[in-house]
């Protein structure tokens, strides 16, 4: 992580009218945790980090700590990565900053910090001269609170056949368009948005990049969608399958490996334009599919999406441009 001078970094933000830094990090479920810090206090906190109870990293989705009690609910410190600072377009007096979890003495990264774990994976690829390139693609539902609806929530636009539609017909309040534009202004490289296949399901696409940057932007996109929706009186959910009468939402991860500035998976002379490395990579994904499922579908609700003819994979397989396959290889090179 590149070291920056905190005073020098925040000086232009103060000139822009930023009054607080929203320090964010992800727990193991991808939920954004953090604290708001007045900008004048932020430089002093950058050296040692901001303390949090470490048990929050290991809570379940009902907010019950699963681990941490056995050692007394100790603290860890979130150290800001000043390279991630960016002004929030829909709340311009606030700037977002991502951070990594460290032990309080600053000698070691917290063992289950997702950002640190990804860094270590990227470093292992670099030892082989490879750079993981990732294109995250997240789907979500927008719902409205309604005490008379099952579970107190009803779908925002509950009409069939709205896939690939845009504008007031599929988004009467214009929330998705505003979210797209704000996310792009936030620096997330958000380049397209539309209503997805299910009722009141939406998707915002962000560009591919090196793995850590892509993961950071996907995390911020998810938080941005939730924040903006909440400010509009709606609830955004990235849950695997929130409604029994609808299919679920996917988190598609487009993967490739770069080598010397080129796509190491592409080979014009190989079968189907794929290199031997691409074949090995696909084979590894298939070999570890069952183990990966524990990470890709970490909740009971996520497994409810794994059904035949649901645009979700049901077998450890691969195919060319096949949306039913676990590992889908696009035709584009």
C-alpha positions in Angstrom: 0.0 0.0 0.0 1.5 3.3 -1.1 2.2 5.7 1.8 0.7 9.2 1.4 1.0 12.4 3.6 -2.5 12.7 5.1 -2.3 16.5 5.5 -1.4 16.9 1.9 -4.0 14.5 0.7 -6.9 16.1 2.5 -5.9 19.7 1.9 -7.7 19.8 -1.5 -10.7 18.1 -0.1 -11.1 20.8 2.5 -10.9 23.4 -0.3 -13.8 21.5 -2.0 -15.9 21.7 1.1 -15.5 18.2 2.4 -16.2 18.1 6.1 -16.0 14.4 7.0 -14.3 11.2 5.9 -16.3 8.0 5.8 -13.8 5.3 6.6 -15.2 2.0 5.2 -14.2 -1.7 5.3 -16.0 -4.9 4.4 -16.9 -7.7 6.7 -17.0 -11.3 5.6 -20.5 -10.9 4.1 -19.6 -7.8 2.0 -21.5 -5.5 4.4 -19.9 -2.0 4.6 -18.8 -1.2 8.1 -17.1 2.0 9.2 -17.1 5.3 11.0 -17.6 9.0 10.0 -14.6 11.1 11.0 -14.5 14.9 10.9 -11.9 15.8 8.4 -9.8 17.8 10.9 -9.4 14.7 13.0 -8.6 12.3 10.2 -4.8 12.9 9.7 -4.2 12.0 13.4 -6.0 8.7 13.0 -4.2 7.6 9.9 -1.0 6.6 11.7 -2.5 4.1 14.2 -5.8 3.5 12.5 -9.4 3.6 13.8 -10.3 0.9 16.3 -13.3 -1.4 15.9 -14.5 -4.5 17.8 -13.0 -7.3 15.7 -16.0 -9.6 16.4 -18.0 -7.6 13.8 -15.9 -9.3 11.1 -17.3 -12.7 12.2 -21.0 -12.0 12.9 -23.7 -13.9 11.1 -26.4 -12.1 9.1 -28.6 -11.8 12.2 -25.7 -9.8 13.7 -24.8 -12.5 16.2 -21.1 -12.7 16.9 -19.9 -16.2 15.8 -16.3 -15.7 16.9 -14.5 -13.3 19.1 -16.1 -13.9 22.5 -13.6 -16.6 23.4 -10.8 -13.9 23.4 -12.9 -11.1 25.0 -14.1 -9.2 21.9 -10.8 -7.6 21.2 -10.2 -4.6 18.9 -8.5 -4.4 15.5 -7.5 -1.2 13.7 -8.6 -0.1 10.3 -5.8 1.8 8.6 -7.0 4.1 5.8 -5.7 3.5 2.3 -5.5 7.2 1.2 -5.2 6.1 -2.4 -9.0 5.2 -2.3 -10.2 8.6 -1.1 -13.0 10.0 -3.3 -15.7 12.6 -2.8 -19.3 11.3 -2.6 -21.3 13.0 -5.4 -24.7 12.6 -3.6 -23.3 13.8 -0.3 -20.4 16.2 -1.4 -19.4 17.1 2.2 -18.3 13.5 2.7 -15.4 11.7 1.1 -15.1 7.9 1.2 -11.9 6.1 2.1 -11.4 2.3 2.3 -9.2 0.7 4.9 -7.4 -2.6 5.8 -7.7 -4.4 9.1 -4.5 -4.6 11.2 -3.6 -5.7 14.7 -3.6 -2.8 17.1 0.2 -2.7 17.3 0.3 -2.4 13.5 2.7 -5.3 13.1 0.4 -7.6 11.1 -2.7 -7.6 9.0 -5.8 -9.0 10.6 -5.9 -12.7 9.4 -9.4 -12.5 7.9 -9.3 -9.0 6.4 -10.7 -9.7 2.9 -8.7 -6.9 1.3 -5.5 -8.2 2.8 -6.3 -11.7 1.7 -6.9 -10.6 -1.9 -3.6 -8.7 -1.9 -1.8 -11.9 -0.9 -3.4 -13.8 -3.8 -2.4 -11.0 -6.3 1.2 -11.2 -5.0 1.3 -15.0 -5.5 0.1 -14.5 -9.1 2.8 -11.9 -9.6 5.4 -14.4 -8.7 4.4 -16.2 -11.9 4.4 -13.1 -14.0 0.6 -12.9 -14.0 -1.9 -10.2 -13.2 -5.5 -11.2 -12.3 -8.0 -9.0 -14.2 -11.5 -9.0 -12.8 -14.8 -7.6 -14.1 -17.5 -7.7 -11.3 -21.2 -7.8 -12.3 -23.7 -7.4 -9.5 -27.5 -7.7 -9.7 -30.0 -6.5 -7.0 -33.6 -5.9 -6.3 -35.3 -2.6 -5.3 -38.2 -2.9 -2.8 -40.4 -0.6 -0.9 -41.5 -0.9 2.7 -45.1 -1.9 3.0 -46.5 -3.2 6.3 -49.3 -5.0 4.5 -46.9 -6.9 2.2 -45.4 -10.3 3.1 -42.3 -9.6 5.2 -43.1 -5.9 5.1 -41.6 -5.4 1.7 -43.0 -5.2 -1.9 -41.2 -4.9 -5.2 -40.7 -1.4 -6.5 -41.7 -2.3 -10.1 -43.6 -5.5 -10.1 -44.2 -6.1 -13.8 -43.2 -8.9 -16.1 -40.9 -8.6 -19.2 -38.9 -5.6 -18.2 -35.5 -7.1 -18.9 -33.1 -4.7 -20.7 -35.5 -1.8 -20.4 -34.6 1.7 -19.2 -36.3 4.9 -18.3 -39.5 5.7 -16.4 -41.4 2.6 -17.6 -39.0 0.3 -15.6 -37.7 2.9 -13.1 -40.4 5.5 -12.6 -38.5 7.5 -9.9 -35.3 7.5 -12.0 -33.3 6.0 -9.2 -31.2 3.7 -11.3 -30.1 6.4 -13.8 -29.1 8.7 -10.9 -27.3 5.8 -9.2 -25.4 5.0 -12.5 -24.3 8.6 -13.0 -23.3 9.1 -9.3 -21.4 5.9 -9.3 -19.5 6.9 -12.4 -18.8 10.3 -10.8 -17.6 8.4 -7.7 -14.9 6.9 -9.9 -16.3 3.4 -10.0 -16.2 3.3 -13.9 -19.9 2.5 -14.0 -20.6 2.4 -17.7 -24.2 0.9 -18.1 -27.4 0.1 -16.2 -30.7 -1.5 -17.0 -33.6 -3.4 -15.5 -32.7 -7.1 -15.3 -34.8 -10.2 -16.0 -36.7 -10.5 -12.7 -39.4 -8.1 -11.4 -37.8 -5.0 -9.9 -34.3 -6.4 -10.5 -31.5 -4.1 -11.7 -27.9 -4.2 -12.7 -25.1 -1.6 -13.0 -22.0 -2.6 -14.9 -18.5 -1.5 -14.0 -15.4 -1.9 -16.1 -12.8 -4.6 -15.5 -9.4 -3.8 -13.9 -6.7 -5.4 -11.7 -8.2 -7.5 -9.0 -7.9 -5.3 -5.9 -9.1 -2.2 -7.7 -12.0 -4.2 -9.2 -13.0 -5.6 -5.8 -12.8 -2.1 -4.2 -15.1 -0.7 -6.9 -17.6 -3.6 -6.6 -17.7 -3.1 -2.8 -18.3 0.7 -3.2 -20.9 0.1 -5.9 -22.8 -2.2 -3.6 -22.7 0.4 -0.8 -23.6 3.2 -3.1 -26.6 1.4 -4.4 -27.8 0.8 -0.8 -27.1 4.4 0.3 -28.8 6.0 -2.6 -31.8 3.7 -2.5 -32.3 4.4 1.2 -32.2 8.1 0.6 -35.0 7.6 -1.9 -37.1 5.6 0.6 -36.4 2.3 -1.0 -34.4 -0.8 0.1 -31.8 -2.4 -2.2 -31.0 -6.0 -1.6 -28.2 -8.1 -3.2 -29.7 -11.2 -1.5 -29.3 -14.5 -3.5 -33.1 -15.0 -3.9 -35.3 -12.7 -1.9 -38.6 -13.8 -3.5 -39.9 -17.4 -3.9 -41.9 -16.5 -7.0 -38.8 -15.0 -8.8 -35.4 -16.1 -9.7 -32.4 -14.7 -7.8 -29.6 -12.2 -8.3 -26.2 -13.2 -9.5 -22.7 -11.9 -8.8 -20.9 -12.7 -12.0 -17.2 -12.5 -11.8 -15.4 -12.1 -15.2 -11.8 -13.4 -14.8 -8.7 -13.3 -17.0 -5.0 -13.2 -16.5 -2.6 -10.6 -17.9 0.9 -11.3 -18.9 3.2 -8.6 -20.4 0.1 -6.4 -21.1 -1.7 -9.1 -23.0 -4.6 -11.5 -22.2 -2.8 -14.8 -21.2 -6.0 -16.7 -21.8 -6.1 -15.9 -25.5 -4.2 -17.8 -28.2 -5.2 -17.4 -31.8 -3.5 -20.7 -32.6 -5.2 -22.7 -29.8 -8.4 -24.6 -29.7 -11.3 -22.1 -29.7 -8.8 -19.3 -29.4 -7.8 -20.4 -25.8 -4.3 -20.8 -24.5 -3.2 -23.9 -22.5 -3.2 -21.6 -19.4 -6.9 -20.8 -20.0 -7.7 -24.6 -20.1 -5.8 -25.2 -16.9 -7.6 -22.3 -15.2 -11.0 -23.7 -16.2 -10.0 -27.1 -15.1 -9.0 -25.7 -11.7 -12.3 -23.9 -11.3 -14.2 -27.1 -12.1 -12.0 -29.2 -9.8 -12.6 -26.9 -6.9 -16.3 -26.1 -7.7 -17.7 -27.7 -4.6 -15.3 -26.0 -2.2 -15.8 -22.7 -4.0 -19.6 -23.0 -3.5 -19.0 -22.4 0.3 -17.7 -19.0 -0.6 -19.9 -18.2 -3.6 -23.1 -19.3 -1.8 -22.4 -18.6 1.9 -26.1 -18.4 3.0 -29.1 -20.7 3.0 -30.9 -18.1 0.8 -28.1 -18.3 -1.8 -28.7 -22.0 -2.3 -32.3 -21.3 -3.1 -31.2 -19.8 -6.3 -29.4 -22.9 -7.5 -32.3 -24.4 -9.6 -32.5 -25.8 -13.1 -33.5 -23.2 -15.8 -32.9 -20.3 -13.4 -29.9 -18.8 -15.1 -27.8 -20.2 -12.3 -25.3 -23.1 -12.6 -26.4 -26.5 -11.2 -23.4 -28.5 -12.3 -19.6 -28.2 -12.1 -19.2 -27.7 -15.9 -18.1 -25.2 -18.5 -19.3 -24.1 -21.9 -18.9 -21.5 -24.6 -21.2 -18.5 -24.2 -23.6 -20.7 -22.1 -25.4 -18.9 -19.3 -26.4 -22.2 -17.7 -22.7 -23.3 -17.2 -20.8 -22.8 -14.0 -17.8 -21.5 -15.9 -18.9 -19.6 -19.0 -16.3 -18.8 -21.6 -17.3 -15.9 -23.8 -16.7 -15.9 -27.6 -14.9 -12.5 -27.5 -11.1 -12.5 -27.2 
